[in-house]
Amino acid sequence: MRIAIDAMGGDNAPDAIVSGALEAGQLLDDCDRLILVGPAKEIEPRISAAKSKKASVAVIDAPEVIGMDEPPVESLRKKVKSSIAVLSKLAKRDQADAVISAGNTGACVAAFQMRMRNLPGVNRPGIAVVFPTFEGPVTICDVGANIACKPINLYQYAVMAGIYAHHMLAVNNPRVGLMSIGQEDAKGNEMVKRTRDLLKADSDMNFVGNIEGRDIFKGVCDVAICDGFVGNVILKLTEGLVNGLFKAIKHELMTEKLRLAMKFKPVMTRIYKKYDYNEYGGALLLGLNGTALICHGTSQSRTIKNAILAAKKFHMAKINDKIIEYLSKSSSYIVHNSQDKPLKNSQNHGRAFDDKSR
């Protein structure tokens, strides 16, 4: 398998990216090939200096870099030799089976969708993130690719995220919940209500109805569906809450006797690792005709290593084939039930481009 990685993506590039790729190279099969995309003059010396297996790592020169705070679409037009642009072209030309970047999220979504195109039957791709909870993993889609959703988009996110949860996370018959402001059927805006009708009408989907934000961590569902605006707010709020909570606990422990603090250190380390996004690698852009992962802007070397391993697992599990099969079976029912007309008081806001960080 050929996996291309944006060596200049993220706050810790290129050192963390190169290190993560080399670490992953030790765990891949001999037939797998890693491709680092970025300025060759910066990447090649780092590979040469590393004391690890190098034979499976190639470098493709991309001298330009799109910054985290640059406008996505405009930057892609101006910087045609940027690492993100070159990365997407590799996928389009079938020179890479998977692409990974921790760079500008908006630019990644735009470039990957433009070059790789959507799977047959998919209207808009969505970013899927796994939330580790005490009750088990919960997959949330979308968390930033599409803020101007229609009911058909949310229905397809439910299908794709459900298939992902089943085959990647070993969740049997995933329970799908629709994010709303209340569990009652009467709650929610017009988009939520029409989406609920679509989900309820699909007898093959284990739809549990509306869910509220707190239900994500209560074991109510295995898959949570929402538009990219709501999903991105949930993602960032949860990240901040987890970091703040661990900081508060650490502070309280350190104010106690040193002996007591050291006693709890192994426990806190295990808990933090379980809820650390670095352990999951990156977020899959579901619905693309290929495999694309978008990693956190602050990704470390182990984040990239885990993203590479996740990309291979997704590709080998043939998730895209299963999505195409499901949507092809439900296409006639969707056409009959979706009533895909403009929502009241809606505007085309475009995609949610989270430019500065993830």
Secondary structure as UniProt FT lines:
FT   STRAND          2..6
FT   TURN            7..8
FT   TURN            11..14
FT   HELIX           15..25
FT   TURN            26..27
FT   TURN            30..31
FT   STRAND          33..38
FT   HELIX           40..49
FT   TURN            55..56
FT   STRAND          57..61
FT   TURN            68..69
FT   HELIX           72..78
FT   TURN            80..81
FT   HELIX           83..92
FT   TURN            93..94
FT   STRAND          98..101
FT   HELIX           105..116
FT   TURN            120..121
FT   STRAND          126..131
FT   TURN            134..135
FT   STRAND          138..141
FT   HELIX           151..168
FT   STRAND          175..179
FT   TURN            185..186
FT   HELIX           190..201
FT   TURN            203..204
FT   STRAND          206..211
FT   HELIX           213..217
FT   TURN            218..219
FT   STRAND          223..225
FT   HELIX           228..255
FT   HELIX           258..274
FT   HELIX           277..279
FT   STRAND          282..286
FT   STRAND          291..295
FT   TURN            297..298
FT   HELIX           301..316
FT   TURN            317..318
FT   HELIX           319..337
FT   TURN            344..345
//
